[in-house]
């Protein structure tokens, strides 16, 4: 599995995809936090807070993560190498998990440079260090869980087709629905008592909860369950190819 993980990770950085994803993420978050005049601008906001980063980043990941996962299985299917891969002495889930770990690693790498924002806000605080450290740590953990969830969704989407563009669009739509869809249904106020249950099914609810700085086991279990659900769905799609044969 480790060899496949290294291969997938190397493929990200052997092309422009991995670098471009990280660069776009950092440039856009940097512009929103330090340049563009908005409620997210740290200097305009006047408070030592990184709330803007953790609000903007999920919306960027909604489209950037599908872009890095769209080729994982779609390209393998298009070139025919999927058959060779599935005949190797590795279980389907091992192959899927190796690709998943490679995607999560890229998400982790994209978050590392944002620590510069944290140390900048830390230094700009009055007094120095006047920042809610617990909230920042919780938000970073939430971003990792969020990114991992989007990666699992992207892998599921790319297993459905041999077309990268279709895989990207499918993954982006699924990410938007899972992140914003349930919250939107709740805000329509027509579900009655079931509204809170529907809201709790959405990723945004649990991301906001964990971003408060309190690591609730219910939020952790939710993210792990969603990740497992989509990875198992991917395994089912791969196995269906064998059934057809």
N, C-alpha and C positions, 0 to 999 in steps of 0.2 A: 504493500500500500504506500509505503514511504517513497518508493521510486516513482510511482504514479503521481503522488502529491508533488514531488519535486519537478516532474515533467510538466504538470499543469501550471505550477507557479512560474517555471521558466518560460512557458509559452506566453504568459501574460507580459513578461518583460522582454521577450524576444521580439515582440511587435510593439506598436505604438499604443495599443489598447490600455495596458496597465499604467503606463506613464501618463497618458492623456486623461484617464479617469482621475488619477490622483491630482494632476495639475489643475484640471477643471474644478474639482471639488475645493481645492485650497484657494484658487483665484476667486471663485464666486463667494466663498465664505469670507475671505479677506476683504473683498469689496463691500459686502453687506455689513460687515462689522466695523470697518475702519474708514471707508471712503464715502459710500452713498449715504445721503442724509435720509435717515428713516428711524423708526422706533427701535431698530436693531443695532444702530450705530452706537458703539460703546462710549465714544467721546461725547456724543450728543445726549445719550441717556443719562449720564452723570452719576451712575452707580457702578460699583465694582462687581459686575455680574457678567456671566457668559450665557445668559438665557437666550440671547439672540442666536448664538451658534447652535444651541440644541433645539431651537425652533426651526431654523433654516435647514440644517443638515438633513433631517429626515426627508424633506421635500426634494433635495438634490439626490439623495440615495434612491428615491422612487424611480428615477430614470437612469442614474449612473450604474447602479448595481445590475439591472437588467442588461445594460450594455456590455458588462464584463462576463455575464453568464450566458449570453445568447448563443455563443459558439461552442459551448462545452460538449453538448451531445449533437446539436444540429450539424456542426461541421463534421463530426465523426460519422454521422449518417450520410451526409452528402458525399463524402469521399470514400465511404465504404469501410473505413477503418474500425467502425463500431463492431463489425463481425469479428475482426481480429482481436479486439479488446475483450469482447465477451467470451472468447475461447481461452483466454489466459487463465491460469490457476488462481483466480481471484473471484470471490463471490460478487454478485451484482451490487450488494450493499457496500462492499469494500470499495468498489470502483466509484460509486456515487459519493461515499463519504470522503474519499481522497479529493475529488473535485470540489466538494463542499468546503473542506478545510482550506484548499487553495484560495477559494473565493473569500472566505472569512479572513484569511491572512492578508489579502489585499485590502480589505476593509480596515483591518487593524493598522496596516501601514499608512493608509490614508488619514487615519486619526492621529497618528503620532506627531506630525508636524503642528497640529492644532494646539499642542501643549505650549507652543510659543505664545498663543493668545492668552493662555492661563497665566503664564509667568508675567506677561505684559500687564494684565489686569491686576495681578498680585502686586506688582511694583507701583502701579498707578493709584492704588487704594490709599485712602486717607483715614487712619494711618496705614502704612505699608502692610500688606497682608490681610486687609479688611475685605475678605471674600468668604462666601459660604463654601468651605471646602467639602463638606458632606454632600451638598447638592451637586457640586461639580463632579465628584467621584461617582455618585449615583447616576448622573447624566451620562458620563462616559461608559459606565457599565450598561446603561440602557441603550446607548448608541451601538455598542457591540452586539447586544441581543437583537436589536432592530436590524442591524446589518446582516447578521447571521440568518435571521428570518427571511429577509428579502433575497439572500443568496439561495436559500432552500426553495423559495418560490420560483426564482429564476432558473434553477436546475430542473425543476419540474416542468416549466414551460418549454425549455429547450429540448427536453426528452420527447415532447409531443410532435415535433416537426423536424424536417431537415433544412428548413429555411431560417436563416439567422434573423431576418427582419420580422418574420412572423413570430419567432421566439421572443424577440425584444418587445414587440407590441403586446403579446399575450402576457409576458411577465410584468410589464409596466401596468397593464390594466388590473391584473390580479393584486399587485402591490398597492395600487391606489384603492381598490375595493377593500382589501384587508386592513389598510391603515385608516382610511377616511370613511369608507362606506357605512360601517356600523354606527359610527359617531353621527353621520348625517341622518341615518334613520332615527336615531334617538332624538336628535334635535327637531325632527318633524312633529313630535309630540302627539302621535296618533297610536302609539303602541301601548299606552296605559302602563300597567304594572310590569309588563314585559319589557318596557323600555330599558330599564337598568340592566336586565339580563343581556339584551341585544348589545348595549353599549360595552358590556364587559367582554363581549366576543371580539371586539376590535383591538387592533394592535396599539392604536394611539392611546387608549385608556390605560393600558399597562405600561406603556412607555412613559407617559406622564407620571404615573404612580411611582415607578422606580427612579425617576429623575428627581424626586423630592429628597433623595438621599437616604431613604429607608428601603433596604433590600427585603421586600416581602416575598416569602416562599411561594405565595400564590402567583405573583408576577413571573418569578423564575420558572415555575412549573408551566405557566401558560406559554411562555416563549419556547421552552423545550418541547412542549406538546405540539405546537404549530410546526416547529422545525421538523420533528419526527413525522408528523402527518404528511408533509410535502415530500420528504425524503422517501417515505414508504410509498407514496403515490408514484414517485419516479421509478422506484423498484418495480412496481406493478406494471408501469408502462413498458419497461425494458423486458419484463417477463412475457408480456403479451406478444412480443415479436416471436418468441419461441413457441407460444401456443399456435400462432398462425402457421408456423412451419410444421 
